[in-house]
Amino acid sequence: KISQLETESQGPVIGFSARVPICFFEDTATLLNNFEQIISNKGNQFNPATGEFTAPLDGLYATSLSVKPRAIGILDFSIVKLPSTSSCCNPSLCEEFTVDKIFISEDDRNMSVFVTVDLKVGEKLSVIYKSRDVVTYVPCNIVFTCFRI
């Protein structure tokens, strides 16, 4: 009976995992929206064209971001939580919504962050990157993942 109650209370499986294989960094703050490889998208709540995950249900969501660049430079990645009424059309103004950050210097080869986020219906999660260097086109591996728990 306990396993039956656990199954009933969990609700539907919701979550995604997406990967960016090649990055184009420039001296700006930009919403990361070129997730070309969707590993999974249960519930179809992740939009790879915008890079936004929209929560269909209230609850806790396990979120991770892993970055493995092959570049020389300084990169700054943020996971941002946006209200249901807005999108982050100007990422430099989204600092107040930052959930967690990854800062990569020239000596770092990979970085990861894991955070649990309390989302309400319609709230969104996205990744913003900032580069403090000149335009760079580099192979890299960025994986953004979020699942309702």
N, C-alpha and C positions, 0 to 999 in steps of 0.2 A: 504493500500500500504506500510506503514511503516513496518508492521509485515512481509510482503512478502520480503522486502529488507533485514531485519534483518536475516531472515531464509536463504536467498540466500547467504549472505556474511559470514555466520558462517562456512559453509562447513560441512564435515562429522564429526560425533561424534567420538572423539578419546580419550581414557583414560583407566586407570585401577585402581584397588584397590586390594591389595594382603596382606595376613597375614602370619606371622610366629608364630606358636603356641608354639614351644619349641626351645630354643636356646642353642647352645654349644659355650661358651665363653672360650677363652684361652688368654694367655699373648701374643697377637699379633695384627696386623692390618689385617682384612680380609673383603673381599667383601661379603656382605650378599646375599646369593644365594639359600636359602632353603625356598622360599615362597611356602609352600605346599597348601595353600588355596587361590585360585584365586576367589575373590568376583565378579569382573567384568574385562573384557579385550576387550573393544570396539575398533575395528580396529586391534586387535591382534598384538599390537606393544610391549607388555611386554613379556619378555622371563623369566619365573620363574626359569629355569635351570641356567641362568647366573645372574639373578637379575637386568637385564638392561631393561630400557624403551628406545626405539629408536624413535625419532620424525620423523613422515612421512611427516610433513608439517612444514614450518616456522610458528612461532607464539608464543603467550604467553601461558604458561602452569601453571595452579595452582597445586602446589605440597605440600603434607603434609607428615609428619612422626610422628607417635605416638608410644611411647614406655612405656610399663607398665611391668617392671621386678619384679620378686619375688626372688631377689638375694641379697646377701651381697657382696658389692664390688663397684668398680668405673668403669663405662662404658661410652664410648664416641662414639656417632653416628654422621656421617656426610652424608649429601646428596651431591653427587658430579656430576658435569656436565662435560662430556668427549667429546672431539672433535670426529667427525665422523671417523677420521683416527686411533683412538686408543681405546683400552680397558684398564681397570685399572687392569692389571695382577699383579702389585705390589702395593697394596693399600697404603703402607707407602710413596709412591712417588706421591700420588694423592692429597696432601694437596692444591696444587695450583689451583685445580679445585673445591674446596669446595664452595657450594652455601650457606649452613647453617649447624648448628651443634646443637646437644643435648648432654649435659654433665650430667650424672646421678651419684650422690653420694649415699652413703649407706642410707641416710635419705630420699631420694626421692622415691616416689611410682609410679609416672607417669609423663611423660613430652611429650610435643608436639611442633612441629614447623610447620608453614605455610609460604610458600614463592612462589612468582610468578617468573617464570624463562622464559627468552626469548631464545627459542631454534630454531636452523636452521635445515633443513632437514639432518637427519643422526646423529645429536648429541644425546648423551645418558645421562640418569640419572640413578644413582645407589646409594645404601646405603653401607657405610663402617662402620664397628664397630671396636673399639679398646678396649681392656680390659687391665687393669693394675694389674690384680690379677691372681691367679693360675687358672688352668682349672676348669670350672664350667659348669654343665649341669642343666639348670633351666627352669621351666615353665615360660613363659612370653607371652606377647601379643604385637607384633610389626605389625603395619599397615602402608604400604607405598602406597600412592595414588597420581595420577597425571592425570589431564584432561586438554585438550586444551580449552582455553576460547576465 
